[in-house]
Every structure is written in C-alpha cells, then in structure tokens.
Amino acid sequence: MTGMRNQQQGIDQYATGVKEFHGLEGTWKDAEDGKLEGSPIAQGSVDSTLSFSIRIKPGERKRSITG
C-alpha cells in the first residue's frame, strides 16, 4: 500500500494489529488519538490502519481521492 499527496509518495503512520479476538477491537481504535503506534506485524485475525498527512492553509481546500 502507498499513497500520493502533494506530489509526495508514502505513508506517514501505520499500525497492524489483532481484531475481534480476546476483546481486541482492531487498529481503527489506535487511530482515535491521532497517532498510530507503528506495529509492523501481527498474526491471526489482523487488520491495519494507515495515515496520510497533508497541510492546508486556513480557507484552502484539498480534494481527497480514494479507491
């Protein structure tokens, strides 16, 4: 997985973790505080969350394309 924004390629933050096993909810829960912990590997029922950062000025608009 990779991402492009402002002619830059790459991922700013990531987390990989266990989901729906022994009460663990998944890495989306890690994203709630705005900082992903960067765990690179997990085994079993896993998921992952990625972060892409951009800077915008007040009143400026940027368009996000996902797919």
mmCIF file of the N, C-alpha and C atoms, coordinates in Angstrom:
data_MODEL
# 
_entry.id   MODEL 
# 
loop_
_atom_site.group_PDB 
_atom_site.id 
_atom_site.type_symbol 
_atom_site.label_atom_id 
_atom_site.label_alt_id 
_atom_site.label_comp_id 
_atom_site.label_asym_id 
_atom_site.label_entity_id 
_atom_site.label_seq_id 
_atom_site.pdbx_PDB_ins_code 
_atom_site.Cartn_x 
_atom_site.Cartn_y 
_atom_site.Cartn_z 
_atom_site.occupancy 
_atom_site.B_iso_or_equiv 
_atom_site.pdbx_formal_charge 
_atom_site.auth_seq_id 
_atom_site.auth_comp_id 
_atom_site.auth_asym_id 
_atom_site.auth_atom_id 
_atom_site.pdbx_PDB_model_num 
ATOM 1   N N  . MET A 1 1  ? 0.845   -1.167  0.000  1.00 0.00 ? 1  MET A N  1 
ATOM 2   C CA . MET A 1 1  ? 0.000   0.000   0.000  1.00 0.00 ? 1  MET A CA 1 
ATOM 3   C C  . MET A 1 1  ? 0.891   1.231   0.000  1.00 0.00 ? 1  MET A C  1 
ATOM 4   N N  . THR A 1 2  ? 0.470   2.243   -0.715 1.00 0.00 ? 2  THR A N  1 
ATOM 5   C CA . THR A 1 2  ? 1.178   3.515   -0.738 1.00 0.00 ? 2  THR A CA 1 
ATOM 6   C C  . THR A 1 2  ? 0.163   4.625   -0.971 1.00 0.00 ? 2  THR A C  1 
ATOM 7   N N  . GLY A 1 3  ? 0.603   5.830   -0.967 1.00 0.00 ? 3  GLY A N  1 
ATOM 8   C CA . GLY A 1 3  ? -0.313  6.941   -1.190 1.00 0.00 ? 3  GLY A CA 1 
ATOM 9   C C  . GLY A 1 3  ? 0.405   8.122   -1.811 1.00 0.00 ? 3  GLY A C  1 
ATOM 10  N N  . MET A 1 4  ? -0.344  8.943   -2.555 1.00 0.00 ? 4  MET A N  1 
ATOM 11  C CA . MET A 1 4  ? 0.198   10.159  -3.162 1.00 0.00 ? 4  MET A CA 1 
ATOM 12  C C  . MET A 1 4  ? -0.590  11.349  -2.638 1.00 0.00 ? 4  MET A C  1 
ATOM 13  N N  . ARG A 1 5  ? 0.143   12.381  -2.251 1.00 0.00 ? 5  ARG A N  1 
ATOM 14  C CA . ARG A 1 5  ? -0.477  13.655  -1.927 1.00 0.00 ? 5  ARG A CA 1 
ATOM 15  C C  . ARG A 1 5  ? 0.590   14.725  -2.099 1.00 0.00 ? 5  ARG A C  1 
ATOM 16  N N  . ASN A 1 6  ? 0.188   15.832  -2.707 1.00 0.00 ? 6  ASN A N  1 
ATOM 17  C CA . ASN A 1 6  ? 1.115   16.941  -2.979 1.00 0.00 ? 6  ASN A CA 1 
ATOM 18  C C  . ASN A 1 6  ? 2.391   16.464  -3.669 1.00 0.00 ? 6  ASN A C  1 
ATOM 19  N N  . GLN A 1 7  ? 2.248   15.578  -4.648 1.00 0.00 ? 7  GLN A N  1 
ATOM 20  C CA . GLN A 1 7  ? 3.366   15.015  -5.405 1.00 0.00 ? 7  GLN A CA 1 
ATOM 21  C C  . GLN A 1 7  ? 4.387   14.291  -4.520 1.00 0.00 ? 7  GLN A C  1 
ATOM 22  N N  . GLN A 1 8  ? 3.959   13.817  -3.371 1.00 0.00 ? 8  GLN A N  1 
ATOM 23  C CA . GLN A 1 8  ? 4.802   13.009  -2.495 1.00 0.00 ? 8  GLN A CA 1 
ATOM 24  C C  . GLN A 1 8  ? 4.177   11.641  -2.335 1.00 0.00 ? 8  GLN A C  1 
ATOM 25  N N  . GLN A 1 9  ? 5.012   10.626  -2.346 1.00 0.00 ? 9  GLN A N  1 
ATOM 26  C CA . GLN A 1 9  ? 4.525   9.265   -2.189 1.00 0.00 ? 9  GLN A CA 1 
ATOM 27  C C  . GLN A 1 9  ? 4.965   8.727   -0.841 1.00 0.00 ? 9  GLN A C  1 
ATOM 28  N N  . GLY A 1 10 ? 4.093   7.960   -0.210 1.00 0.00 ? 10 GLY A N  1 
ATOM 29  C CA . GLY A 1 10 ? 4.460   7.301   1.030  1.00 0.00 ? 10 GLY A CA 1 
ATOM 30  C C  . GLY A 1 10 ? 3.360   7.329   2.074  1.00 0.00 ? 10 GLY A C  1 
ATOM 31  N N  . ILE A 1 11 ? 3.595   6.618   3.144  1.00 0.00 ? 11 ILE A N  1 
ATOM 32  C CA . ILE A 1 11 ? 2.677   6.516   4.277  1.00 0.00 ? 11 ILE A CA 1 
ATOM 33  C C  . ILE A 1 11 ? 3.320   7.243   5.448  1.00 0.00 ? 11 ILE A C  1 
ATOM 34  N N  . ASP A 1 12 ? 2.560   8.044   6.167  1.00 0.00 ? 12 ASP A N  1 
ATOM 35  C CA . ASP A 1 12 ? 3.104   8.773   7.307  1.00 0.00 ? 12 ASP A CA 1 
ATOM 36  C C  . ASP A 1 12 ? 3.124   7.937   8.586  1.00 0.00 ? 12 ASP A C  1 
ATOM 37  N N  . GLN A 1 13 ? 2.046   7.221   8.846  1.00 0.00 ? 13 GLN A N  1 
ATOM 38  C CA . GLN A 1 13 ? 1.959   6.369   10.032 1.00 0.00 ? 13 GLN A CA 1 
ATOM 39  C C  . GLN A 1 13 ? 1.201   5.100   9.665  1.00 0.00 ? 13 GLN A C  1 
ATOM 40  N N  . TYR A 1 14 ? 1.416   4.048   10.446 1.00 0.00 ? 14 TYR A N  1 
ATOM 41  C CA . TYR A 1 14 ? 0.715   2.791   10.213 1.00 0.00 ? 14 TYR A CA 1 
ATOM 42  C C  . TYR A 1 14 ? 0.599   2.008   11.515 1.00 0.00 ? 14 TYR A C  1 
ATOM 43  N N  . ALA A 1 15 ? -0.296  1.070   11.520 1.00 0.00 ? 15 ALA A N  1 
ATOM 44  C CA . ALA A 1 15 ? -0.423  0.121   12.628 1.00 0.00 ? 15 ALA A CA 1 
ATOM 45  C C  . ALA A 1 15 ? -1.018  -1.167  12.077 1.00 0.00 ? 15 ALA A C  1 
ATOM 46  N N  . THR A 1 16 ? -0.529  -2.278  12.542 1.00 0.00 ? 16 THR A N  1 
ATOM 47  C CA . THR A 1 16 ? -1.066  -3.590  12.221 1.00 0.00 ? 16 THR A CA 1 
ATOM 48  C C  . THR A 1 16 ? -1.358  -4.270  13.550 1.00 0.00 ? 16 THR A C  1 
ATOM 49  N N  . GLY A 1 17 ? -2.523  -4.885  13.658 1.00 0.00 ? 17 GLY A N  1 
ATOM 50  C CA . GLY A 1 17 ? -2.867  -5.489  14.935 1.00 0.00 ? 17 GLY A CA 1 
ATOM 51  C C  . GLY A 1 17 ? -3.944  -6.547  14.834 1.00 0.00 ? 17 GLY A C  1 
ATOM 52  N N  . VAL A 1 18 ? -4.265  -7.108  15.967 1.00 0.00 ? 18 VAL A N  1 
ATOM 53  C CA . VAL A 1 18 ? -5.273  -8.168  16.079 1.00 0.00 ? 18 VAL A CA 1 
ATOM 54  C C  . VAL A 1 18 ? -6.644  -7.531  16.240 1.00 0.00 ? 18 VAL A C  1 
ATOM 55  N N  . LYS A 1 19 ? -7.635  -8.097  15.561 1.00 0.00 ? 19 LYS A N  1 
ATOM 56  C CA . LYS A 1 19 ? -9.001  -7.590  15.680 1.00 0.00 ? 19 LYS A CA 1 
ATOM 57  C C  . LYS A 1 19 ? -9.963  -8.715  16.047 1.00 0.00 ? 19 LYS A C  1 
ATOM 58  N N  . GLU A 1 20 ? -10.987 -8.347  16.781 1.00 0.00 ? 20 GLU A N  1 
ATOM 59  C CA . GLU A 1 20 ? -12.069 -9.267  17.140 1.00 0.00 ? 20 GLU A CA 1 
ATOM 60  C C  . GLU A 1 20 ? -11.571 -10.591 17.717 1.00 0.00 ? 20 GLU A C  1 
ATOM 61  N N  . PHE A 1 21 ? -10.561 -10.505 18.603 1.00 0.00 ? 21 PHE A N  1 
ATOM 62  C CA . PHE A 1 21 ? -10.014 -11.703 19.247 1.00 0.00 ? 21 PHE A CA 1 
ATOM 63  C C  . PHE A 1 21 ? -9.610  -11.322 20.662 1.00 0.00 ? 21 PHE A C  1 
ATOM 64  N N  . HIS A 1 22 ? -10.098 -12.027 21.644 1.00 0.00 ? 22 HIS A N  1 
ATOM 65  C CA . HIS A 1 22 ? -9.823  -11.741 23.051 1.00 0.00 ? 22 HIS A CA 1 
ATOM 66  C C  . HIS A 1 22 ? -10.137 -10.287 23.422 1.00 0.00 ? 22 HIS A C  1 
ATOM 67  N N  . GLY A 1 23 ? -11.221 -9.764  22.866 1.00 0.00 ? 23 GLY A N  1 
ATOM 68  C CA . GLY A 1 23 ? -11.651 -8.412  23.209 1.00 0.00 ? 23 GLY A CA 1 
ATOM 69  C C  . GLY A 1 23 ? -10.938 -7.280  22.490 1.00 0.00 ? 23 GLY A C  1 
ATOM 70  N N  . LEU A 1 24 ? -9.976  -7.594  21.637 1.00 0.00 ? 24 LEU A N  1 
ATOM 71  C CA . LEU A 1 24 ? -9.274  -6.544  20.886 1.00 0.00 ? 24 LEU A CA 1 
ATOM 72  C C  . LEU A 1 24 ? -10.156 -6.065  19.728 1.00 0.00 ? 24 LEU A C  1 
ATOM 73  N N  . GLU A 1 25 ? -10.245 -4.753  19.563 1.00 0.00 ? 25 GLU A N  1 
ATOM 74  C CA . GLU A 1 25 ? -11.168 -4.193  18.579 1.00 0.00 ? 25 GLU A CA 1 
ATOM 75  C C  . GLU A 1 25 ? -10.562 -3.981  17.202 1.00 0.00 ? 25 GLU A C  1 
ATOM 76  N N  . GLY A 1 26 ? -9.270  -3.798  17.113 1.00 0.00 ? 26 GLY A N  1 
ATOM 77  C CA . GLY A 1 26 ? -8.622  -3.557  15.829 1.00 0.00 ? 26 GLY A CA 1 
ATOM 78  C C  . GLY A 1 26 ? -7.849  -2.255  15.841 1.00 0.00 ? 26 GLY A C  1 
ATOM 79  N N  . THR A 1 27 ? -7.093  -2.029  14.782 1.00 0.00 ? 27 THR A N  1 
ATOM 80  C CA . THR A 1 27 ? -6.225  -0.854  14.738 1.00 0.00 ? 27 THR A CA 1 
ATOM 81  C C  . THR A 1 27 ? -6.983  0.455   14.538 1.00 0.00 ? 27 THR A C  1 
ATOM 82  N N  . TRP A 1 28 ? -8.233  0.400   14.098 1.00 0.00 ? 28 TRP A N  1 
ATOM 83  C CA . TRP A 1 28 ? -9.012  1.636   13.990 1.00 0.00 ? 28 TRP A CA 1 
ATOM 84  C C  . TRP A 1 28 ? -9.089  2.311   15.353 1.00 0.00 ? 28 TRP A C  1 
ATOM 85  N N  . LYS A 1 29 ? -9.094  1.542   16.421 1.00 0.00 ? 29 LYS A N  1 
ATOM 86  C CA . LYS A 1 29 ? -9.144  2.090   17.777 1.00 0.00 ? 29 LYS A CA 1 
ATOM 87  C C  . LYS A 1 29 ? -7.867  2.875   18.089 1.00 0.00 ? 29 LYS A C  1 
ATOM 88  N N  . ASP A 1 30 ? -6.725  2.405   17.583 1.00 0.00 ? 30 ASP A N  1 
ATOM 89  C CA . ASP A 1 30 ? -5.448  3.095   17.754 1.00 0.00 ? 30 ASP A CA 1 
ATOM 90  C C  . ASP A 1 30 ? -5.475  4.462   17.070 1.00 0.00 ? 30 ASP A C  1 
ATOM 91  N N  . ALA A 1 31 ? -6.223  4.597   16.003 1.00 0.00 ? 31 ALA A N  1 
ATOM 92  C CA . ALA A 1 31 ? -6.273  5.853   15.235 1.00 0.00 ? 31 ALA A CA 1 
ATOM 93  C C  . ALA A 1 31 ? -7.064  6.956   15.938 1.00 0.00 ? 31 ALA A C  1 
ATOM 94  N N  . GLU A 1 32 ? -7.857  6.610   16.919 1.00 0.00 ? 32 GLU A N  1 
ATOM 95  C CA . GLU A 1 32 ? -8.718  7.609   17.562 1.00 0.00 ? 32 GLU A CA 1 
ATOM 96  C C  . GLU A 1 32 ? -7.953  8.753   18.224 1.00 0.00 ? 32 GLU A C  1 
ATOM 97  N N  . ASP A 1 33 ? -6.718  8.511   18.670 1.00 0.00 ? 33 ASP A N  1 
ATOM 98  C CA . ASP A 1 33 ? -5.958  9.582   19.321 1.00 0.00 ? 33 ASP A CA 1 
ATOM 99  C C  . ASP A 1 33 ? -5.116  10.386  18.330 1.00 0.00 ? 33 ASP A C  1 
ATOM 100 N N  . GLY A 1 34 ? -5.182  10.035  17.031 1.00 0.00 ? 34 GLY A N  1 
ATOM 101 C CA . GLY A 1 34 ? -4.458  10.777  16.013 1.00 0.00 ? 34 GLY A CA 1 
ATOM 102 C C  . GLY A 1 34 ? -3.031  10.330  15.795 1.00 0.00 ? 34 GLY A C  1 
ATOM 103 N N  . LYS A 1 35 ? -2.588  9.289   16.500 1.00 0.00 ? 35 LYS A N  1 
ATOM 104 C CA . LYS A 1 35 ? -1.218  8.791   16.337 1.00 0.00 ? 35 LYS A CA 1 
ATOM 105 C C  . LYS A 1 35 ? -1.244  7.265   16.284 1.00 0.00 ? 35 LYS A C  1 
ATOM 106 N N  . LEU A 1 36 ? -0.730  6.709   15.191 1.00 0.00 ? 36 LEU A N  1 
ATOM 107 C CA . LEU A 1 36 ? -0.662  5.257   15.055 1.00 0.00 ? 36 LEU A CA 1 
ATOM 108 C C  . LEU A 1 36 ? 0.663   4.759   15.616 1.00 0.00 ? 36 LEU A C  1 
ATOM 109 N N  . GLU A 1 37 ? 0.629   3.612   16.269 1.00 0.00 ? 37 GLU A N  1 
ATOM 110 C CA . GLU A 1 37 ? 1.794   3.118   17.006 1.00 0.00 ? 37 GLU A CA 1 
ATOM 111 C C  . GLU A 1 37 ? 2.886   2.475   16.151 1.00 0.00 ? 37 GLU A C  1 
ATOM 112 N N  . GLY A 1 38 ? 2.602   2.145   14.899 1.00 0.00 ? 38 GLY A N  1 
ATOM 113 C CA . GLY A 1 38 ? 3.651   1.638   14.017 1.00 0.00 ? 38 GLY A CA 1 
ATOM 114 C C  . GLY A 1 38 ? 3.971   0.169   14.157 1.00 0.00 ? 38 GLY A C  1 
ATOM 115 N N  . SER A 1 39 ? 3.085   -0.625  14.751 1.00 0.00 ? 39 SER A N  1 
ATOM 116 C CA . SER A 1 39 ? 3.340   -2.064  14.851 1.00 0.00 ? 39 SER A CA 1 
ATOM 117 C C  . SER A 1 39 ? 3.330   -2.672  13.441 1.00 0.00 ? 39 SER A C  1 
ATOM 118 N N  . PRO A 1 40 ? 4.430   -3.314  13.022 1.00 0.00 ? 40 PRO A N  1 
ATOM 119 C CA . PRO A 1 40 ? 4.558   -3.764  11.644 1.00 0.00 ? 40 PRO A CA 1 
ATOM 120 C C  . PRO A 1 40 ? 3.962   -5.137  11.328 1.00 0.00 ? 40 PRO A C  1 
ATOM 121 N N  . ILE A 1 41 ? 3.694   -5.960  12.351 1.00 0.00 ? 41 ILE A N  1 
ATOM 122 C CA . ILE A 1 41 ? 3.276   -7.333  12.058 1.00 0.00 ? 41 ILE A CA 1 
ATOM 123 C C  . ILE A 1 41 ? 2.344   -7.853  13.152 1.00 0.00 ? 41 ILE A C  1 
ATOM 124 N N  . ALA A 1 42 ? 1.428   -8.725  12.746 1.00 0.00 ? 42 ALA A N  1 
ATOM 125 C CA . ALA A 1 42 ? 0.528   -9.393  13.692 1.00 0.00 ? 42 ALA A CA 1 
ATOM 126 C C  . ALA A 1 42 ? 0.149   -10.742 13.088 1.00 0.00 ? 42 ALA A C  1 
ATOM 127 N N  . GLN A 1 43 ? -0.319  -11.654 13.920 1.00 0.00 ? 43 GLN A N  1 
ATOM 128 C CA . GLN A 1 43 ? -0.722  -12.976 13.447 1.00 0.00 ? 43 GLN A CA 1 
ATOM 129 C C  . GLN A 1 43 ? -2.159  -13.241 13.839 1.00 0.00 ? 43 GLN A C  1 
ATOM 130 N N  . GLY A 1 44 ? -2.842  -14.045 13.045 1.00 0.00 ? 44 GLY A N  1 
ATOM 131 C CA . GLY A 1 44 ? -4.215  -14.415 13.348 1.00 0.00 ? 44 GLY A CA 1 
ATOM 132 C C  . GLY A 1 44 ? -5.198  -13.504 12.637 1.00 0.00 ? 44 GLY A C  1 
ATOM 133 N N  . SER A 1 45 ? -6.205  -13.083 13.364 1.00 0.00 ? 45 SER A N  1 
ATOM 134 C CA . SER A 1 45 ? -7.229  -12.188 12.818 1.00 0.00 ? 45 SER A CA 1 
ATOM 135 C C  . SER A 1 45 ? -6.691  -10.756 12.881 1.00 0.00 ? 45 SER A C  1 
ATOM 136 N N  . VAL A 1 46 ? -6.177  -10.257 11.772 1.00 0.00 ? 46 VAL A N  1 
ATOM 137 C CA . VAL A 1 46 ? -5.489  -8.960  11.787 1.00 0.00 ? 46 VAL A CA 1 
ATOM 138 C C  . VAL A 1 46 ? -6.177  -7.920  10.904 1.00 0.00 ? 46 VAL A C  1 
ATOM 139 N N  . ASP A 1 47 ? -5.873  -6.680  11.181 1.00 0.00 ? 47 ASP A N  1 
ATOM 140 C CA . ASP A 1 47 ? -6.267  -5.572  10.321 1.00 0.00 ? 47 ASP A CA 1 
ATOM 141 C C  . ASP A 1 47 ? -5.151  -4.540  10.362 1.00 0.00 ? 47 ASP A C  1 
ATOM 142 N N  . SER A 1 48 ? -5.274  -3.523  9.530  1.00 0.00 ? 48 SER A N  1 
ATOM 143 C CA . SER A 1 48 ? -4.264  -2.467  9.533  1.00 0.00 ? 48 SER A CA 1 
ATOM 144 C C  . SER A 1 48 ? -4.929  -1.122  9.256  1.00 0.00 ? 48 SER A C  1 
ATOM 145 N N  . THR A 1 49 ? -4.264  -0.071  9.700  1.00 0.00 ? 49 THR A N  1 
ATOM 146 C CA . THR A 1 49 ? -4.729  1.301   9.504  1.00 0.00 ? 49 THR A CA 1 
ATOM 147 C C  . THR A 1 49 ? -3.540  2.120   9.039  1.00 0.00 ? 49 THR A C  1 
ATOM 148 N N  . LEU A 1 50 ? -3.776  2.996   8.057  1.00 0.00 ? 50 LEU A N  1 
ATOM 149 C CA . LEU A 1 50 ? -2.729  3.844   7.505  1.00 0.00 ? 50 LEU A CA 1 
ATOM 150 C C  . LEU A 1 50 ? -3.080  5.306   7.706  1.00 0.00 ? 50 LEU A C  1 
ATOM 151 N N  . SER A 1 51 ? -2.050  6.157   7.741  1.00 0.00 ? 51 SER A N  1 
ATOM 152 C CA . SER A 1 51 ? -2.241  7.591   7.898  1.00 0.00 ? 51 SER A CA 1 
ATOM 153 C C  . SER A 1 51 ? -1.478  8.331   6.810  1.00 0.00 ? 51 SER A C  1 
ATOM 154 N N  . PHE A 1 52 ? -2.152  9.272   6.164  1.00 0.00 ? 52 PHE A N  1 
ATOM 155 C CA . PHE A 1 52 ? -1.552  10.153  5.170  1.00 0.00 ? 52 PHE A CA 1 
ATOM 156 C C  . PHE A 1 52 ? -1.824  11.585  5.621  1.00 0.00 ? 52 PHE A C  1 
ATOM 157 N N  . SER A 1 53 ? -0.784  12.369  5.822  1.00 0.00 ? 53 SER A N  1 
ATOM 158 C CA . SER A 1 53 ? -0.942  13.736  6.324  1.00 0.00 ? 53 SER A CA 1 
ATOM 159 C C  . SER A 1 53 ? -0.743  14.757  5.210  1.00 0.00 ? 53 SER A C  1 
ATOM 160 N N  . ILE A 1 54 ? -1.528  15.819  5.276  1.00 0.00 ? 54 ILE A N  1 
ATOM 161 C CA . ILE A 1 54 ? -1.336  16.962  4.388  1.00 0.00 ? 54 ILE A CA 1 
ATOM 162 C C  . ILE A 1 54 ? -1.494  18.231  5.210  1.00 0.00 ? 54 ILE A C  1 
ATOM 163 N N  . ARG A 1 55 ? -0.865  19.292  4.758  1.00 0.00 ? 55 ARG A N  1 
ATOM 164 C CA . ARG A 1 55 ? -1.018  20.594  5.411  1.00 0.00 ? 55 ARG A CA 1 
ATOM 165 C C  . ARG A 1 55 ? -1.840  21.484  4.502  1.00 0.00 ? 55 ARG A C  1 
ATOM 166 N N  . ILE A 1 56 ? -2.829  22.135  5.086  1.00 0.00 ? 56 ILE A N  1 
ATOM 167 C CA . ILE A 1 56 ? -3.614  23.097  4.330  1.00 0.00 ? 56 ILE A CA 1 
ATOM 168 C C  . ILE A 1 56 ? -3.692  24.400  5.111  1.00 0.00 ? 56 ILE A C  1 
ATOM 169 N N  . LYS A 1 57 ? -3.778  25.484  4.385  1.00 0.00 ? 57 LYS A N  1 
ATOM 170 C CA . LYS A 1 57 ? -3.881  26.803  4.999  1.00 0.00 ? 57 LYS A CA 1 
ATOM 171 C C  . LYS A 1 57 ? -5.345  27.095  5.317  1.00 0.00 ? 57 LYS A C  1 
ATOM 172 N N  . PRO A 1 58 ? -5.609  28.005  6.262  1.00 0.00 ? 58 PRO A N  1 
ATOM 173 C CA . PRO A 1 58 ? -6.996  28.365  6.561  1.00 0.00 ? 58 PRO A CA 1 
ATOM 174 C C  . PRO A 1 58 ? -7.725  28.819  5.297  1.00 0.00 ? 58 PRO A C  1 
ATOM 175 N N  . GLY A 1 59 ? -8.890  28.267  5.063  1.00 0.00 ? 59 GLY A N  1 
ATOM 176 C CA . GLY A 1 59 ? -9.701  28.605  3.899  1.00 0.00 ? 59 GLY A CA 1 
ATOM 177 C C  . GLY A 1 59 ? -9.321  27.854  2.636  1.00 0.00 ? 59 GLY A C  1 
ATOM 178 N N  . GLU A 1 60 ? -8.209  27.144  2.651  1.00 0.00 ? 60 GLU A N  1 
ATOM 179 C CA . GLU A 1 60 ? -7.770  26.376  1.488  1.00 0.00 ? 60 GLU A CA 1 
ATOM 180 C C  . GLU A 1 60 ? -8.551  25.070  1.414  1.00 0.00 ? 60 GLU A C  1 
ATOM 181 N N  . ARG A 1 61 ? -8.745  24.581  0.206  1.00 0.00 ? 61 ARG A N  1 
ATOM 182 C CA . ARG A 1 61 ? -9.451  23.311  0.002  1.00 0.00 ? 61 ARG A CA 1 
ATOM 183 C C  . ARG A 1 61 ? -8.535  22.334  -0.691 1.00 0.00 ? 61 ARG A C  1 
ATOM 184 N N  . LYS A 1 62 ? -8.607  21.085  -0.269 1.00 0.00 ? 62 LYS A N  1 
ATOM 185 C CA . LYS A 1 62 ? -7.892  19.988  -0.922 1.00 0.00 ? 62 LYS A CA 1 
ATOM 186 C C  . LYS A 1 62 ? -8.894  18.887  -1.193 1.00 0.00 ? 62 LYS A C  1 
ATOM 187 N N  . ARG A 1 63 ? -8.682  18.171  -2.262 1.00 0.00 ? 63 ARG A N  1 
ATOM 188 C CA . ARG A 1 63 ? -9.583  17.076  -2.611 1.00 0.00 ? 63 ARG A CA 1 
ATOM 189 C C  . ARG A 1 63 ? -8.871  15.753  -2.351 1.00 0.00 ? 63 ARG A C  1 
ATOM 190 N N  . SER A 1 64 ? -9.568  14.857  -1.691 1.00 0.00 ? 64 SER A N  1 
ATOM 191 C CA . SER A 1 64 ? -9.033  13.534  -1.393 1.00 0.00 ? 64 SER A CA 1 
ATOM 192 C C  . SER A 1 64 ? -9.645  12.541  -2.374 1.00 0.00 ? 64 SER A C  1 
ATOM 193 N N  . ILE A 1 65 ? -8.802  11.739  -2.982 1.00 0.00 ? 65 ILE A N  1 
ATOM 194 C CA . ILE A 1 65 ? -9.271  10.700  -3.902 1.00 0.00 ? 65 ILE A CA 1 
ATOM 195 C C  . ILE A 1 65 ? -8.911  9.362   -3.289 1.00 0.00 ? 65 ILE A C  1 
ATOM 196 N N  . THR A 1 66 ? -9.904  8.506   -3.103 1.00 0.00 ? 66 THR A N  1 
ATOM 197 C CA . THR A 1 66 ? -9.669  7.167   -2.570 1.00 0.00 ? 66 THR A CA 1 
ATOM 198 C C  . THR A 1 66 ? -10.150 6.145   -3.571 1.00 0.00 ? 66 THR A C  1 
ATOM 199 N N  . GLY A 1 67 ? -9.623  4.969   -3.461 1.00 0.00 ? 67 GLY A N  1 
ATOM 200 C CA . GLY A 1 67 ? -10.100 3.960   -4.381 1.00 0.00 ? 67 GLY A CA 1 
ATOM 201 C C  . GLY A 1 67 ? -9.381  2.671   -4.274 1.00 0.00 ? 67 GLY A C  1 
# 
